[in-house]
């Protein structure tokens, strides 16, 4: 659980690992120290401090995930969910672009401008499309949670982010460093890639 949390989160402090795994803080500290001792993780100090996997730790985590799929027999279900996710992914990236940019009212045929969220109609249309994508994503999340308990919670996190966007908290659509819709989406994508042993670069090349 700790290795996988580091994989999907990327670079986080111990508190974030506690939140992701549900383990107690003392136990997480012990496990992180053990991973560091084995060369599977390292702690970086600086203006922003945190834990991250080493290449050896990443490989170790992938072997654990492969063993999990083999033991549970749920690979077909996860692969099916991954295919459904990919069908949604390109459209979602387009949504994010439309949220960050909007047509220039002074030059509608020209290049879009940064979305300052002054055009309520534009934002409402994008949020409506996000709601439609969320309906499908919630089904994907439900199937994943039935296959593996560690996928439980994604649907609720998406719902929370969407609810905040709908009441005008615009940062909850794409802002990094908070549990925005895009942050949760990116993490779920990484979780699927890790679980199935797919490299992101290979996915994009395909």
C-alpha contacts under 8 A as a table, 3 or more apart, distances in Angstrom:
res1	aa1	res2	aa2	distance
1	X	4	X	5.17
1	X	5	X	6.06
1	X	21	X	6.09
2	X	5	X	5.04
2	X	6	X	6.34
2	X	17	X	6.61
2	X	21	X	6.71
2	X	28	X	7.39
2	X	31	X	7.44
2	X	32	X	7.58
3	X	6	X	5.28
3	X	7	X	6.32
3	X	53	X	7.50
3	X	57	X	7.42
3	X	58	X	7.94
3	X	61	X	5.93
4	X	7	X	4.87
4	X	8	X	6.26
4	X	61	X	6.38
5	X	8	X	5.43
5	X	9	X	5.86
5	X	17	X	6.15
5	X	20	X	6.34
5	X	21	X	7.05
6	X	9	X	5.22
6	X	10	X	5.47
6	X	11	X	6.68
6	X	12	X	7.15
6	X	17	X	7.24
6	X	51	X	7.27
6	X	52	X	5.87
6	X	53	X	6.24
7	X	10	X	5.38
7	X	52	X	7.67
7	X	53	X	6.71
7	X	58	X	6.92
7	X	61	X	7.82
7	X	190	X	7.91
7	X	191	X	7.86
7	X	194	X	7.66
8	X	187	X	5.66
8	X	188	X	7.77
8	X	190	X	5.61
8	X	191	X	5.62
8	X	194	X	7.86
9	X	12	X	6.49
9	X	187	X	6.75
10	X	52	X	6.09
10	X	53	X	7.63
11	X	50	X	5.94
11	X	51	X	5.54
11	X	52	X	4.94
12	X	15	X	8.00
12	X	16	X	6.05
12	X	17	X	7.16
12	X	49	X	7.75
12	X	50	X	4.83
12	X	51	X	5.39
12	X	52	X	6.93
13	X	16	X	5.54
13	X	17	X	6.77
13	X	49	X	6.75
13	X	50	X	4.28
13	X	51	X	5.76
14	X	17	X	5.04
14	X	18	X	6.28
14	X	25	X	7.59
14	X	28	X	7.08
14	X	29	X	7.04
14	X	50	X	7.19
14	X	51	X	7.21
15	X	18	X	5.01
15	X	19	X	6.27
15	X	25	X	7.25
16	X	19	X	5.00
16	X	20	X	6.08
17	X	20	X	5.03
17	X	21	X	6.02
17	X	28	X	7.29
18	X	21	X	5.37
18	X	22	X	5.51
18	X	23	X	5.47
18	X	24	X	6.35
18	X	25	X	5.96
18	X	28	X	6.52
19	X	22	X	5.53
19	X	23	X	7.68
23	X	27	X	6.66
23	X	28	X	6.48
24	X	27	X	5.40
24	X	28	X	6.30
25	X	28	X	5.11
25	X	29	X	6.20
26	X	29	X	5.13
26	X	30	X	6.36
27	X	30	X	5.15
27	X	31	X	6.23
28	X	31	X	5.04
28	X	32	X	5.98
29	X	32	X	5.18
29	X	33	X	6.13
30	X	33	X	5.16
30	X	34	X	6.19
31	X	34	X	4.95
31	X	35	X	6.17
32	X	35	X	5.04
32	X	36	X	6.16
32	X	41	X	7.27
33	X	36	X	5.04
33	X	37	X	6.14
34	X	37	X	4.99
34	X	38	X	6.24
35	X	38	X	5.09
35	X	39	X	6.24
35	X	40	X	5.02
35	X	41	X	5.33
35	X	42	X	7.87
35	X	57	X	7.84
36	X	39	X	5.06
36	X	40	X	5.66
36	X	41	X	4.61
36	X	42	X	5.32
36	X	43	X	7.76
37	X	40	X	7.52
38	X	41	X	7.76
39	X	42	X	7.37
39	X	54	X	7.00
39	X	56	X	6.88
39	X	57	X	6.96
40	X	53	X	5.87
40	X	54	X	5.29
40	X	55	X	7.40
40	X	56	X	5.43
40	X	57	X	3.64
40	X	58	X	7.31
40	X	60	X	7.43
41	X	51	X	6.85
41	X	52	X	5.61
41	X	53	X	4.24
41	X	54	X	5.10
41	X	57	X	5.98
42	X	51	X	5.75
42	X	52	X	5.72
42	X	53	X	6.40
42	X	54	X	6.70
43	X	49	X	7.29
43	X	50	X	5.59
43	X	51	X	4.48
43	X	52	X	6.56
44	X	49	X	5.45
44	X	50	X	5.52
44	X	51	X	6.32
44	X	52	X	7.86
45	X	48	X	6.84
45	X	49	X	4.58
45	X	50	X	6.88
46	X	49	X	5.36
53	X	56	X	7.67
53	X	57	X	5.20
53	X	58	X	5.92
54	X	57	X	4.90
54	X	58	X	6.18
55	X	58	X	5.03
55	X	59	X	6.32
56	X	59	X	5.17
56	X	60	X	6.10
57	X	60	X	4.87
57	X	61	X	6.06
58	X	61	X	5.12
58	X	62	X	6.28
59	X	62	X	5.10
59	X	63	X	6.33
60	X	63	X	5.24
60	X	64	X	6.43
61	X	64	X	5.07
61	X	65	X	6.22
62	X	65	X	5.02
62	X	66	X	6.11
62	X	194	X	6.43
62	X	195	X	7.11
62	X	197	X	6.35
63	X	66	X	5.12
63	X	67	X	6.23
64	X	67	X	5.14
64	X	68	X	6.23
65	X	68	X	4.93
65	X	69	X	6.33
65	X	194	X	7.54
65	X	195	X	5.59
65	X	196	X	7.82
66	X	69	X	5.23
66	X	70	X	6.23
66	X	195	X	7.00
66	X	196	X	7.30
66	X	197	X	7.46
67	X	70	X	5.03
67	X	71	X	6.06
68	X	71	X	5.14
68	X	72	X	6.07
69	X	72	X	5.29
69	X	73	X	5.64
69	X	74	X	5.82
69	X	75	X	5.53
69	X	195	X	7.91
70	X	73	X	5.34
70	X	74	X	7.63
70	X	75	X	7.42
73	X	76	X	7.74
74	X	77	X	5.34
74	X	78	X	6.34
74	X	147	X	6.00
74	X	148	X	7.77
75	X	78	X	5.14
75	X	79	X	5.97
75	X	196	X	7.74
76	X	79	X	5.08
76	X	80	X	6.11
77	X	80	X	5.15
77	X	81	X	6.28
77	X	143	X	7.64
77	X	144	X	7.39
77	X	147	X	6.63
78	X	81	X	5.04
78	X	82	X	6.10
78	X	144	X	6.36
78	X	147	X	7.11
78	X	192	X	7.67
78	X	196	X	7.84
79	X	82	X	4.96
79	X	83	X	6.30
79	X	196	X	7.40
80	X	83	X	5.19
80	X	84	X	6.39
81	X	84	X	5.03
81	X	85	X	6.09
81	X	140	X	5.81
81	X	143	X	7.06
81	X	144	X	6.68
82	X	85	X	4.89
82	X	86	X	6.21
82	X	192	X	6.49
83	X	86	X	5.15
83	X	87	X	6.44
84	X	87	X	5.20
84	X	88	X	6.65
84	X	140	X	7.00
85	X	88	X	5.20
85	X	89	X	6.03
85	X	137	X	7.48
85	X	140	X	7.12
85	X	189	X	7.94
86	X	89	X	4.88
86	X	90	X	7.16
87	X	90	X	6.89
87	X	91	X	7.80
88	X	91	X	5.58
88	X	92	X	6.20
88	X	133	X	7.25
88	X	137	X	7.84
89	X	92	X	5.08
89	X	93	X	6.29
90	X	93	X	5.16
90	X	94	X	6.41
91	X	94	X	5.06
91	X	95	X	6.32
92	X	95	X	4.87
92	X	96	X	6.33
92	X	130	X	7.73
92	X	133	X	7.52
93	X	96	X	5.10
93	X	97	X	6.40
94	X	97	X	5.08
94	X	98	X	6.24
95	X	98	X	5.04
95	X	99	X	6.15
95	X	126	X	6.62
95	X	129	X	7.64
95	X	130	X	7.14
96	X	99	X	5.02
96	X	100	X	6.28
96	X	173	X	7.67
96	X	174	X	6.72
96	X	182	X	7.84
97	X	100	X	5.17
97	X	101	X	6.00
98	X	101	X	5.18
98	X	102	X	6.18
98	X	126	X	6.92
99	X	102	X	7.24
99	X	115	X	6.72
99	X	123	X	6.94
99	X	126	X	6.61
99	X	173	X	7.91
100	X	114	X	6.02
100	X	115	X	5.17
101	X	112	X	5.93
101	X	113	X	5.41
101	X	114	X	4.49
101	X	115	X	4.48
102	X	112	X	5.28
102	X	113	X	5.53
102	X	114	X	6.32
102	X	115	X	5.21
102	X	122	X	7.35
103	X	107	X	7.67
103	X	108	X	5.68
103	X	109	X	7.89
103	X	110	X	7.75
103	X	111	X	7.17
103	X	112	X	4.48
103	X	113	X	6.13
104	X	107	X	5.17
104	X	108	X	5.24
104	X	109	X	7.97
104	X	110	X	7.03
104	X	111	X	7.10
104	X	112	X	5.42
104	X	113	X	5.61
105	X	108	X	5.46
107	X	110	X	5.24
107	X	111	X	7.82
108	X	111	X	7.87
108	X	112	X	7.91
115	X	118	X	7.57
116	X	119	X	7.80
117	X	120	X	6.61
117	X	123	X	6.61
119	X	122	X	5.46
119	X	123	X	6.49
120	X	123	X	5.19
120	X	124	X	6.00
121	X	124	X	5.11
121	X	125	X	6.23
122	X	125	X	5.31
122	X	126	X	6.44
123	X	126	X	5.18
123	X	127	X	6.12
124	X	127	X	5.12
124	X	128	X	6.07
125	X	128	X	5.10
125	X	129	X	6.37
126	X	129	X	5.13
126	X	130	X	6.24
127	X	130	X	4.86
127	X	131	X	6.20
127	X	165	X	7.53
127	X	166	X	6.96
128	X	131	X	5.07
128	X	132	X	6.48
129	X	132	X	5.07
129	X	133	X	6.33
130	X	133	X	5.05
130	X	134	X	6.00
130	X	162	X	7.93
131	X	134	X	4.92
131	X	135	X	6.37
131	X	162	X	7.45
132	X	135	X	5.31
132	X	136	X	7.00
133	X	136	X	5.42
133	X	137	X	6.15
134	X	137	X	4.76
134	X	138	X	5.91
134	X	158	X	7.54
134	X	159	X	7.93
135	X	138	X	5.42
135	X	139	X	6.84
136	X	139	X	5.28
136	X	140	X	6.56
137	X	140	X	4.97
137	X	141	X	6.14
137	X	155	X	7.67
138	X	141	X	4.99
138	X	142	X	6.07
138	X	155	X	5.38
139	X	142	X	5.04
139	X	143	X	6.32
140	X	143	X	5.28
140	X	144	X	6.31
141	X	144	X	5.10
141	X	145	X	6.11
141	X	151	X	7.23
141	X	152	X	7.51
141	X	154	X	6.28
141	X	155	X	5.55
142	X	145	X	5.17
142	X	146	X	6.30
142	X	152	X	7.71
142	X	155	X	7.11
143	X	146	X	5.18
143	X	147	X	6.38
144	X	147	X	5.04
144	X	148	X	6.14
144	X	151	X	5.84
144	X	152	X	7.48
145	X	148	X	5.22
145	X	149	X	5.33
145	X	150	X	6.97
145	X	151	X	4.76
145	X	152	X	4.57
145	X	153	X	7.87
146	X	149	X	6.78
146	X	152	X	7.96
148	X	151	X	5.85
148	X	152	X	7.52
149	X	152	X	5.34
151	X	154	X	6.42
152	X	155	X	7.42
153	X	156	X	5.30
153	X	157	X	6.28
154	X	157	X	5.06
154	X	158	X	6.18
154	X	184	X	7.31
154	X	188	X	7.53
155	X	158	X	5.20
155	X	159	X	6.18
156	X	159	X	4.96
156	X	160	X	6.15
157	X	160	X	5.14
157	X	161	X	6.30
157	X	179	X	7.51
157	X	181	X	7.90
157	X	184	X	7.03
158	X	161	X	5.24
158	X	162	X	6.11
158	X	180	X	7.98
158	X	181	X	5.80
158	X	184	X	6.74
158	X	185	X	7.98
159	X	162	X	5.13
159	X	163	X	6.05
160	X	163	X	5.17
160	X	164	X	6.36
161	X	164	X	5.23
161	X	165	X	6.34
161	X	172	X	5.65
161	X	173	X	6.94
161	X	179	X	7.00
161	X	180	X	5.45
161	X	181	X	5.27
162	X	165	X	5.07
162	X	166	X	6.14
162	X	172	X	7.44
162	X	173	X	7.31
162	X	181	X	6.70
163	X	166	X	5.11
163	X	167	X	6.53
164	X	167	X	5.37
164	X	168	X	6.61
164	X	169	X	5.34
164	X	170	X	7.67
164	X	172	X	6.30
165	X	168	X	5.24
165	X	169	X	4.89
165	X	170	X	5.32
165	X	171	X	7.43
165	X	172	X	5.62
165	X	173	X	6.14
166	X	169	X	7.24
169	X	172	X	5.99
170	X	173	X	6.03
171	X	174	X	6.19
171	X	175	X	5.28
171	X	180	X	7.23
172	X	175	X	6.11
172	X	178	X	7.57
172	X	179	X	7.26
172	X	180	X	4.30
172	X	181	X	6.23
173	X	180	X	5.36
173	X	181	X	5.07
173	X	182	X	6.16
174	X	180	X	5.77
174	X	181	X	6.22
174	X	182	X	4.86
174	X	183	X	6.95
175	X	178	X	6.57
175	X	180	X	5.99
175	X	182	X	7.26
175	X	183	X	7.40
176	X	179	X	7.55
176	X	180	X	6.92
176	X	182	X	7.65
176	X	183	X	6.05
177	X	183	X	7.62
178	X	183	X	7.06
179	X	182	X	7.93
179	X	183	X	5.59
179	X	184	X	6.10
180	X	183	X	5.04
180	X	184	X	6.30
181	X	184	X	5.33
181	X	185	X	6.08
182	X	185	X	4.90
182	X	186	X	6.01
183	X	186	X	5.23
183	X	187	X	6.21
184	X	187	X	5.08
184	X	188	X	6.12
185	X	188	X	5.21
185	X	189	X	6.18
186	X	189	X	5.08
186	X	190	X	6.26
187	X	190	X	5.06
187	X	191	X	6.07
188	X	191	X	4.88
188	X	192	X	6.20
189	X	192	X	5.23
189	X	193	X	6.26
190	X	193	X	5.05
190	X	194	X	6.02
191	X	194	X	5.17
191	X	195	X	5.99
192	X	195	X	5.07
192	X	196	X	6.12
193	X	196	X	5.34
193	X	197	X	5.80
193	X	198	X	4.82
193	X	199	X	6.55
193	X	200	X	6.92
194	X	197	X	5.02
194	X	198	X	6.32
194	X	199	X	7.77
195	X	198	X	7.88
198	X	202	X	7.10
198	X	203	X	6.92
199	X	202	X	5.22
199	X	203	X	6.29
200	X	203	X	5.04
200	X	204	X	6.24
201	X	204	X	5.17
201	X	205	X	6.11
202	X	205	X	5.00
202	X	206	X	6.16
203	X	206	X	5.16
